[in-house]
């Protein structure tokens, strides 16, 4: 399979209603780094073909934290549907974005004080300290702290952390 192997995930794309609100949450509150200049497009047949939409226009930004990259789009056309703030994690599709942290409780307390909506207080289970919460757009964000080496042994991909 030389030349056809998957190297890993490069980034996750996310559509948001406001890049400014996304920046306030993901950069100012979570501490991600904004990379490069902002871009975007309008009246691009190539982007219409890529997105399988017509008449697209959007602004974008790229964020990073460790090995996580987020590409965020604010579409002005076509108009997006209303946000579903309580989309269930049992529904098909991507259910959450997990962020590896060093202190779940401290970050949970800081984000709670800033107004982030969490499903519950952090819990300990299967060697991790974890909690689910919602970003300003209703997307589920998991804060996860690996607390026992046991988890690394059970999940080989974590061995290089």
Secondary structure, DSSP 8 states (H G I E B T S, - for coil): -TT--------EEEE-S-HHHHHIIIIIIT--EEEEEEEEEES-HHHHHHHT-SS-EEEEEEEEETTEEEEEEEEEES------TT--TTSSS---EEEE-S-HHHHHHHHHHTT-EESSS-EEETTEEEEEEE-TTS-EEEEEEE--HHHHHHSGGGTT-
